[in-house]
Amino acid sequence: MRNWEPFEWIVASRFLREGRWQTVFIIGGVAIGVAVIVFMSALLSGLQANFIRRVLTAQPHIQLLPPKEAVRALRGGQPGVVEDAIKQAPLQRMKSIDQWQAVAAQIRAMPQVLTVSPSATGPALVVRGEASRAITVVGMEPALYFRIVALPDKIVRGGTRLNAGDILIGTELASDLGLDVGDKLHVSAASGVDAVFSISGVFDLGSKGANQRTTYMALHTAQSLLGLQGGVSSLDVTVADIYGAEGVAQRITARTGVQADSWIKTNAQFFSAVQAQITANTAIRFFVGLSVAFGIASVLFVSVVQKSREIGILRAMGVTRGRILRLFLLQGGLLGLSGSAMGSAIGAVALLLWRQLVRGPDGLPLVPVTLDAVLFVAALLLASVTGLFAAVAPALRAARLDPVVAIRG
């Protein structure tokens, strides 16, 4: 069976077997390094995905808003006249995006945009008996809005029915006012419009403040309540690449002239923390990979010194320098591949144990992690390539050994 095996494979496997303890220790070191890379990469990726999911679970990737009202002087400057007018910022009134239907159609035509949902949002006051609460009314089209915010998954009582006289409220508001599904709620808006709504569902957005203030109703109902007949106060947009949302927002502004704020801009501190996590993950991979490379290189340098006589004999027998070079490169690749395979298995077991044992107060995994096949393949390739590169210097030294000097020792 060994007749067909290439010369380099036969000698490389023999050298590795003869220095078995060195081989075992370096494979173990590579395995530990790869296991750390796999475990930390999966853990940080899961943590990052969990944070992003929590941030984007109740907000769009991009939101288009009407321009703010700016103050300007009533009289223009005249030559020779010095004016010292005091300009005071005007009160921002509720207003609609100009020609929002055309703007929405223009945005939907962009290749990276997934959903465009119009909404009419504004402040209001709810009254029940002698109690009252300030709320935010969000009027939307359920078929579009539910693609952005998975509100049906957050309903704890009732449903998501939104006819003309229906309203959805949060759990905190329901608790404060003693409300439940089917109860009536009196709502007064700043426009002077009053209306009575029937509670069709109670939701939990995972935030106490949001559950106290946010309410949902049909778009046309909110338009009438807020005095935005036929208008919308914002266009909510989702995109295919959440990290490219800022670029898409800038293109939307350039194309439509409407102010577009991405989640990256509105959550700048959070995005900086996410970027810091990515940088930390990359640094961990680099330094672990560097330690693995030095470990493999040191073992192979020792092997060159120990096997110098054998290398000299092989060279005297006519073995070319190219074959000697490939022999030690092959050893480095085998050490990296074997260690990475073992390390990937250790990392997978560690991730499974983490998912089963480390849980939050609600019984769910504290940080949800997934065993991504791409991660394991990348770890295998990284360690194997690292082994090959680490073997370059020892292989060059072995190939350059003078046969006579090597045999004499």
LINMOUR-V365744 format. One record per residue. N is the residue number from 1. RES is the residue in three letters. SS is DSSP state (a for helix, b for strand, c for the rest). Layout:
((N;RES;SS) (N;RES;SS))
This chain:
((1;MET;c) (2;ARG;c) (3;ASN;c) (4;TRP;c) (5;GLU;c) (6;PRO;c) (7;PHE;a) (8;GLU;a) (9;TRP;a) (10;ILE;a) (11;VAL;a) (12;ALA;a) (13;SER;a) (14;ARG;a) (15;PHE;a) (16;LEU;a) (17;ARG;a) (18;GLU;a) (19;GLY;c) (20;ARG;a) (21;TRP;a) (22;GLN;a) (23;THR;a) (24;VAL;a) (25;PHE;a) (26;ILE;a) (27;ILE;a) (28;GLY;a) (29;GLY;a) (30;VAL;a) (31;ALA;a) (32;ILE;a) (33;GLY;a) (34;VAL;a) (35;ALA;a) (36;VAL;a) (37;ILE;a) (38;VAL;a) (39;PHE;a) (40;MET;a) (41;SER;a) (42;ALA;a) (43;LEU;a) (44;LEU;a) (45;SER;a) (46;GLY;a) (47;LEU;a) (48;GLN;a) (49;ALA;a) (50;ASN;a) (51;PHE;a) (52;ILE;a) (53;ARG;a) (54;ARG;a) (55;VAL;a) (56;LEU;a) (57;THR;c) (58;ALA;c) (59;GLN;c) (60;PRO;c) (61;HIS;c) (62;ILE;b) (63;GLN;b) (64;LEU;b) (65;LEU;b) (66;PRO;c) (67;PRO;c) (68;LYS;c) (69;GLU;c) (70;ALA;c) (71;VAL;c) (72;ARG;c) (73;ALA;c) (74;LEU;c) (75;ARG;c) (76;GLY;c) (77;GLY;c) (78;GLN;c) (79;PRO;c) (80;GLY;c) (81;VAL;c) (82;VAL;c) (83;GLU;c) (84;ASP;c) (85;ALA;c) (86;ILE;c) (87;LYS;c) (88;GLN;c) (89;ALA;c) (90;PRO;c) (91;LEU;c) (92;GLN;c) (93;ARG;c) (94;MET;c) (95;LYS;c) (96;SER;c) (97;ILE;c) (98;ASP;c) (99;GLN;c) (100;TRP;a) (101;GLN;a) (102;ALA;a) (103;VAL;a) (104;ALA;a) (105;ALA;a) (106;GLN;a) (107;ILE;a) (108;ARG;a) (109;ALA;c) (110;MET;c) (111;PRO;c) (112;GLN;c) (113;VAL;b) (114;LEU;b) (115;THR;b) (116;VAL;b) (117;SER;b) (118;PRO;b) (119;SER;b) (120;ALA;b) (121;THR;b) (122;GLY;b) (123;PRO;b) (124;ALA;b) (125;LEU;b) (126;VAL;b) (127;VAL;b) (128;ARG;b) (129;GLY;c) (130;GLU;c) (131;ALA;b) (132;SER;b) (133;ARG;b) (134;ALA;b) (135;ILE;b) (136;THR;b) (137;VAL;b) (138;VAL;b) (139;GLY;b) (140;MET;b) (141;GLU;c) (142;PRO;a) (143;ALA;a) (144;LEU;a) (145;TYR;a) (146;PHE;c) (147;ARG;c) (148;ILE;c) (149;VAL;c) (150;ALA;c) (151;LEU;a) (152;PRO;a) (153;ASP;a) (154;LYS;a) (155;ILE;b) (156;VAL;b) (157;ARG;b) (158;GLY;b) (159;GLY;c) (160;THR;c) (161;ARG;c) (162;LEU;c) (163;ASN;c) (164;ALA;c) (165;GLY;c) (166;ASP;b) (167;ILE;b) (168;LEU;b) (169;ILE;b) (170;GLY;b) (171;THR;a) (172;GLU;a) (173;LEU;a) (174;ALA;a) (175;SER;a) (176;ASP;a) (177;LEU;a) (178;GLY;c) (179;LEU;c) (180;ASP;c) (181;VAL;c) (182;GLY;c) (183;ASP;c) (184;LYS;b) (185;LEU;b) (186;HIS;b) (187;VAL;b) (188;SER;b) (189;ALA;b) (190;ALA;c) (191;SER;c) (192;GLY;c) (193;VAL;c) (194;ASP;b) (195;ALA;b) (196;VAL;b) (197;PHE;b) (198;SER;b) (199;ILE;b) (200;SER;b) (201;GLY;b) (202;VAL;b) (203;PHE;b) (204;ASP;c) (205;LEU;c) (206;GLY;c) (207;SER;c) (208;LYS;a) (209;GLY;a) (210;ALA;a) (211;ASN;a) (212;GLN;a) (213;ARG;a) (214;THR;b) (215;THR;b) (216;TYR;b) (217;MET;b) (218;ALA;b) (219;LEU;a) (220;HIS;a) (221;THR;a) (222;ALA;a) (223;GLN;a) (224;SER;a) (225;LEU;a) (226;LEU;a) (227;GLY;c) (228;LEU;c) (229;GLN;c) (230;GLY;c) (231;GLY;c) (232;VAL;c) (233;SER;c) (234;SER;b) (235;LEU;b) (236;ASP;b) (237;VAL;b) (238;THR;b) (239;VAL;b) (240;ALA;c) (241;ASP;c) (242;ILE;a) (243;TYR;a) (244;GLY;a) (245;ALA;a) (246;GLU;a) (247;GLY;a) (248;VAL;a) (249;ALA;a) (250;GLN;a) (251;ARG;a) (252;ILE;a) (253;THR;a) (254;ALA;a) (255;ARG;a) (256;THR;a) (257;GLY;c) (258;VAL;c) (259;GLN;b) (260;ALA;b) (261;ASP;b) (262;SER;b) (263;TRP;a) (264;ILE;a) (265;LYS;a) (266;THR;a) (267;ASN;c) (268;ALA;a) (269;GLN;a) (270;PHE;a) (271;PHE;a) (272;SER;a) (273;ALA;a) (274;VAL;a) (275;GLN;a) (276;ALA;a) (277;GLN;a) (278;ILE;a) (279;THR;a) (280;ALA;a) (281;ASN;a) (282;THR;a) (283;ALA;a) (284;ILE;a) (285;ARG;a) (286;PHE;a) (287;PHE;a) (288;VAL;a) (289;GLY;a) (290;LEU;a) (291;SER;a) (292;VAL;a) (293;ALA;a) (294;PHE;a) (295;GLY;a) (296;ILE;a) (297;ALA;a) (298;SER;a) (299;VAL;a) (300;LEU;a) (301;PHE;a) (302;VAL;a) (303;SER;a) (304;VAL;a) (305;VAL;a) (306;GLN;a) (307;LYS;c) (308;SER;a) (309;ARG;a) (310;GLU;a) (311;ILE;a) (312;GLY;a) (313;ILE;a) (314;LEU;a) (315;ARG;a) (316;ALA;a) (317;MET;c) (318;GLY;c) (319;VAL;c) (320;THR;c) (321;ARG;a) (322;GLY;a) (323;ARG;a) (324;ILE;a) (325;LEU;a) (326;ARG;a) (327;LEU;a) (328;PHE;a) (329;LEU;a) (330;LEU;a) (331;GLN;a) (332;GLY;a) (333;GLY;a) (334;LEU;a) (335;LEU;a) (336;GLY;a) (337;LEU;a) (338;SER;a) (339;GLY;a) (340;SER;a) (341;ALA;a) (342;MET;a) (343;GLY;a) (344;SER;a) (345;ALA;a) (346;ILE;a) (347;GLY;a) (348;ALA;a) (349;VAL;a) (350;ALA;a) (351;LEU;a) (352;LEU;a) (353;LEU;a) (354;TRP;a) (355;ARG;a) (356;GLN;a) (357;LEU;a) (358;VAL;c) (359;ARG;b) (360;GLY;c) (361;PRO;c) (362;ASP;c) (363;GLY;c) (364;LEU;c) (365;PRO;b) (366;LEU;c) (367;VAL;c) (368;PRO;c) (369;VAL;c) (370;THR;c) (371;LEU;c) (372;ASP;c) (373;ALA;a) (374;VAL;a) (375;LEU;a) (376;PHE;a) (377;VAL;a) (378;ALA;a) (379;ALA;a) (380;LEU;a) (381;LEU;a) (382;LEU;a) (383;ALA;a) (384;SER;a) (385;VAL;a) (386;THR;a) (387;GLY;a) (388;LEU;a) (389;PHE;a) (390;ALA;a) (391;ALA;a) (392;VAL;a) (393;ALA;a) (394;PRO;a) (395;ALA;a) (396;LEU;a) (397;ARG;a) (398;ALA;a) (399;ALA;a) (400;ARG;c) (401;LEU;c) (402;ASP;c) (403;PRO;a) (404;VAL;a) (405;VAL;a) (406;ALA;a) (407;ILE;a) (408;ARG;a) (409;GLY;c))
